[in-house]
Amino acid sequence: MSARTRWIGIIIGLLVGNAIAVAILIATSGGGGKSRVLPEYSVESWKK
């Protein structure tokens, strides 16, 4: 295996690993449309 092939494999592995991590984070965040960080952040609260 040449150095070029090895580096390409490493880069592809890192990209796949990042894609898996993003998928896991999105799946575990759930949320259901609610904002957990700012629960009172809505257009209705601006109108008060």
KEKE-3310 file (N, C-alpha, C; in steps of 0.2 Angstrom, whole numbers, plus 5000, padded with zeros to 4 digits):
npx = (5004:5003:5009:5001:4988:4986:4984:4973:4964:4964:4958:4946:4941:4940:4931:4919:4918:4915:4903:4895:4896:4889:4876:4873:4872:4862:4851:4851:4848:4834:4821:4808:4803:4803:4812:4825:4835:4831:4817:4807:4807:4799:4788:4776:4780:4787:4777:4771)
npy = (4994:5011:5027:5037:5030:5026:5038:5043:5033:5035:5048:5046:5037:5046:5055:5047:5043:5055:5057:5047:5051:5063:5058:5050:5060:5068:5059:5056:5069:5071:5080:5084:5095:5105:5118:5115:5123:5136:5138:5147:5154:5160:5166:5171:5175:5186:5195:5200)
npz = (5000:4995:5001:4997:4995:5008:5015:5008:5012:5026:5027:5021:5031:5042:5038:5037:5050:5056:5050:5055:5069:5068:5064:5076:5086:5081:5082:5095:5101:5098:5104:5097:5092:5101:5110:5120:5125:5125:5132:5132:5121:5108:5095:5100:5113:5110:5107:5119)
capx = (5000:5007:5008:4995:4982:4985:4982:4966:4960:4963:4954:4939:4939:4938:4924:4914:4918:4912:4896:4892:4895:4883:4870:4871:4870:4855:4847:4850:4845:4827:4818:4801:4801:4804:4819:4827:4840:4827:4810:4802:4809:4794:4785:4771:4783:4789:4771:4769)
capy = (5000:5017:5032:5040:5026:5026:5044:5043:5029:5039:5054:5043:5035:5051:5058:5042:5043:5061:5057:5043:5055:5068:5054:5049:5067:5070:5054:5057:5075:5071:5086:5084:5102:5109:5120:5114:5128:5142:5135:5152:5157:5159:5172:5173:5178:5193:5200:5202)
capz = (5000:4995:5006:4994:4996:5015:5017:5006:5017:5033:5026:5020:5037:5046:5035:5038:5057:5057:5048:5060:5075:5067:5065:5083:5089:5079:5084:5103:5103:5098:5104:5096:5090:5107:5111:5127:5128:5127:5131:5131:5114:5103:5093:5105:5119:5108:5107:5126)
cpx = (5004:5005:5001:4988:4981:4982:4974:4961:4959:4958:4947:4936:4937:4932:4918:4913:4914:4904:4892:4891:4889:4876:4868:4869:4863:4850:4845:4847:4837:4824:4811:4799:4802:4811:4820:4832:4836:4820:4805:4803:4804:4791:4780:4774:4785:4783:4769:4771)
cpy = (5006:5022:5036:5037:5026:5032:5045:5039:5032:5044:5051:5040:5040:5054:5053:5042:5049:5061:5052:5047:5060:5064:5052:5055:5069:5066:5055:5064:5075:5077:5087:5091:5107:5112:5119:5119:5134:5140:5141:5156:5155:5166:5175:5177:5185:5198:5202:5209)
cpz = (5000:5000:5004:4996:5004:5017:5014:5010:5024:5032:5025:5027:5042:5044:5037:5046:5059:5055:5053:5067:5074:5067:5072:5087:5087:5082:5092:5105:5103:5098:5103:5094:5095:5108:5119:5130:5130:5126:5130:5125:5109:5101:5097:5111:5117:5108:5113:5127)
residu = (MET:SER:ALA:ARG:THR:ARG:TRP:ILE:GLY:ILE:ILE:ILE:GLY:LEU:LEU:VAL:GLY:ASN:ALA:ILE:ALA:VAL:ALA:ILE:LEU:ILE:ALA:THR:SER:GLY:GLY:GLY:GLY:LYS:SER:ARG:VAL:LEU:PRO:GLU:TYR:SER:VAL:GLU:SER:TRP:LYS:LYS)
# end
